[in-house]
């Protein structure tokens, strides 16, 4: 019963103010290979009150370069069998080997208004990359 109360409070808190999540990407994505509408999923690492939950969403935009752009949007929080609608934007990430703001080929990627952007032709982020996202109204 305590876990249900904790889960209810954690989910209820989402509606009160922007909330940050650290998640581990479960599928690879790239500006070249992904398409708008492709499903994305990520396991929740933090907050710990939602551990074993996950976020689901889609690729919103995948634009190869030069000037590659990749936008992911998570729209559902799934925790203990319950689904809650959310909207998120990316604020930071590390690639699958723990290097911050570079893709899997170690090419620089910046985050602007929730979008990953790079000077090159592609942005490739593998399964296991950790993304910091925040909820948006």
One Martini backbone bead per residue (centre of mass of N, CA, C, O) as a GRO file, in nm:
protein
  137
    1UNK     BB    1   0.055   0.065  -0.018
    2UNK     BB    2   0.295   0.263  -0.010
    3UNK     BB    3   0.368   0.253  -0.311
    4UNK     BB    4   0.102   0.381  -0.405
    5UNK     BB    5   0.136   0.649  -0.261
    6UNK     BB    6   0.409   0.725  -0.387
    7UNK     BB    7   0.313   0.716  -0.681
    8UNK     BB    8   0.085   0.922  -0.658
    9UNK     BB    9   0.262   1.158  -0.563
   10UNK     BB   10   0.459   1.161  -0.800
   11UNK     BB   11   0.247   1.209  -1.024
   12UNK     BB   12   0.107   1.461  -0.902
   13UNK     BB   13   0.364   1.649  -0.907
   14UNK     BB   14   0.384   1.699  -1.215
   15UNK     BB   15   0.147   1.927  -1.229
   16UNK     BB   16   0.293   2.165  -1.054
   17UNK     BB   17   0.579   2.132  -1.211
   18UNK     BB   18   0.855   2.116  -1.341
   19UNK     BB   19   1.017   1.804  -1.438
   20UNK     BB   20   1.284   1.589  -1.388
   21UNK     BB   21   1.451   1.343  -1.599
   22UNK     BB   22   1.625   1.034  -1.593
   23UNK     BB   23   1.711   0.846  -1.889
   24UNK     BB   24   1.722   0.529  -2.066
   25UNK     BB   25   1.771   0.435  -2.369
   26UNK     BB   26   1.609   0.161  -2.571
   27UNK     BB   27   1.675   0.310  -2.848
   28UNK     BB   28   1.788   0.388  -3.142
   29UNK     BB   29   1.896   0.708  -3.289
   30UNK     BB   30   1.863   0.916  -3.598
   31UNK     BB   31   1.872   1.147  -3.849
   32UNK     BB   32   1.882   0.929  -4.084
   33UNK     BB   33   1.702   0.665  -3.979
   34UNK     BB   34   1.492   0.826  -3.862
   35UNK     BB   35   1.140   0.899  -3.809
   36UNK     BB   36   0.868   1.048  -3.794
   37UNK     BB   37   0.694   0.849  -3.540
   38UNK     BB   38   0.890   0.700  -3.402
   39UNK     BB   39   0.952   0.501  -3.147
   40UNK     BB   40   1.015   0.571  -2.794
   41UNK     BB   41   1.223   0.453  -2.514
   42UNK     BB   42   1.260   0.497  -2.145
   43UNK     BB   43   1.424   0.452  -1.853
   44UNK     BB   44   1.394   0.524  -1.527
   45UNK     BB   45   1.628   0.671  -1.291
   46UNK     BB   46   1.502   0.966  -1.247
   47UNK     BB   47   1.326   0.943  -1.004
   48UNK     BB   48   1.326   0.694  -0.764
   49UNK     BB   49   1.007   0.684  -0.734
   50UNK     BB   50   1.017   0.575  -1.068
   51UNK     BB   51   1.144   0.321  -1.064
   52UNK     BB   52   1.060   0.106  -1.336
   53UNK     BB   53   0.990   0.308  -1.524
   54UNK     BB   54   0.860   0.479  -1.826
   55UNK     BB   55   0.913   0.636  -2.137
   56UNK     BB   56   0.702   0.751  -2.403
   57UNK     BB   57   0.736   0.809  -2.769
   58UNK     BB   58   0.875   1.029  -3.025
   59UNK     BB   59   0.977   1.121  -3.324
   60UNK     BB   60   0.953   1.445  -3.453
   61UNK     BB   61   1.258   1.490  -3.569
   62UNK     BB   62   1.458   1.400  -3.875
   63UNK     BB   63   1.757   1.575  -3.984
   64UNK     BB   64   1.976   1.573  -4.203
   65UNK     BB   65   2.256   1.697  -4.332
   66UNK     BB   66   2.360   1.966  -4.292
   67UNK     BB   67   2.243   2.032  -3.986
   68UNK     BB   68   2.150   1.838  -3.782
   69UNK     BB   69   1.830   1.696  -3.653
   70UNK     BB   70   1.686   1.599  -3.321
   71UNK     BB   71   1.352   1.500  -3.203
   72UNK     BB   72   1.225   1.424  -2.882
   73UNK     BB   73   0.904   1.293  -2.743
   74UNK     BB   74   0.757   1.258  -2.438
   75UNK     BB   75   0.401   1.138  -2.347
   76UNK     BB   76   0.463   0.890  -2.140
   77UNK     BB   77   0.400   0.754  -1.818
   78UNK     BB   78   0.512   0.436  -1.690
   79UNK     BB   79   0.370   0.305  -1.373
   80UNK     BB   80   0.256   0.033  -1.240
   81UNK     BB   81   0.035   0.021  -1.498
   82UNK     BB   82   0.037   0.331  -1.531
   83UNK     BB   83  -0.080   0.610  -1.729
   84UNK     BB   84   0.076   0.930  -1.805
   85UNK     BB   85   0.048   1.236  -1.926
   86UNK     BB   86   0.310   1.402  -2.112
   87UNK     BB   87   0.565   1.662  -2.162
   88UNK     BB   88   0.881   1.693  -2.333
   89UNK     BB   89   1.228   1.806  -2.300
   90UNK     BB   90   1.542   1.841  -2.383
   91UNK     BB   91   1.858   1.928  -2.186
   92UNK     BB   92   2.036   1.654  -2.184
   93UNK     BB   93   2.337   1.437  -2.251
   94UNK     BB   94   2.462   1.100  -2.285
   95UNK     BB   95   2.612   0.867  -2.415
   96UNK     BB   96   2.663   0.519  -2.402
   97UNK     BB   97   2.971   0.606  -2.268
   98UNK     BB   98   2.937   0.901  -2.106
   99UNK     BB   99   2.937   1.135  -2.317
  100UNK     BB  100   2.897   1.469  -2.337
  101UNK     BB  101   2.762   1.618  -2.614
  102UNK     BB  102   2.787   1.342  -2.787
  103UNK     BB  103   2.794   1.114  -3.002
  104UNK     BB  104   2.891   0.794  -3.101
  105UNK     BB  105   3.126   0.959  -3.283
  106UNK     BB  106   3.213   1.224  -3.113
  107UNK     BB  107   3.017   1.442  -3.201
  108UNK     BB  108   2.902   1.740  -3.172
  109UNK     BB  109   2.624   1.833  -2.951
  110UNK     BB  110   2.342   2.036  -2.925
  111UNK     BB  111   2.102   2.201  -2.711
  112UNK     BB  112   1.792   2.335  -2.859
  113UNK     BB  113   1.487   2.357  -2.764
  114UNK     BB  114   1.502   2.019  -2.740
  115UNK     BB  115   1.725   1.997  -2.961
  116UNK     BB  116   1.934   1.824  -3.165
  117UNK     BB  117   2.255   1.958  -3.281
  118UNK     BB  118   2.456   1.957  -3.589
  119UNK     BB  119   2.689   2.006  -3.840
  120UNK     BB  120   2.650   1.749  -3.957
  121UNK     BB  121   2.476   1.466  -4.106
  122UNK     BB  122   2.464   1.337  -3.806
  123UNK     BB  123   2.277   1.176  -3.532
  124UNK     BB  124   2.393   0.929  -3.294
  125UNK     BB  125   2.189   0.733  -3.063
  126UNK     BB  126   2.215   0.492  -2.833
  127UNK     BB  127   2.154   0.253  -2.651
  128UNK     BB  128   2.205   0.388  -2.312
  129UNK     BB  129   2.152   0.659  -2.318
  130UNK     BB  130   2.138   0.966  -2.133
  131UNK     BB  131   1.850   1.157  -2.047
  132UNK     BB  132   1.748   1.491  -2.001
  133UNK     BB  133   1.423   1.579  -1.888
  134UNK     BB  134   1.138   1.798  -1.917
  135UNK     BB  135   0.856   1.927  -1.830
  136UNK     BB  136   0.580   2.060  -2.013
  137UNK     BB  137   0.284   2.238  -2.078
   0.00000   0.00000   0.00000
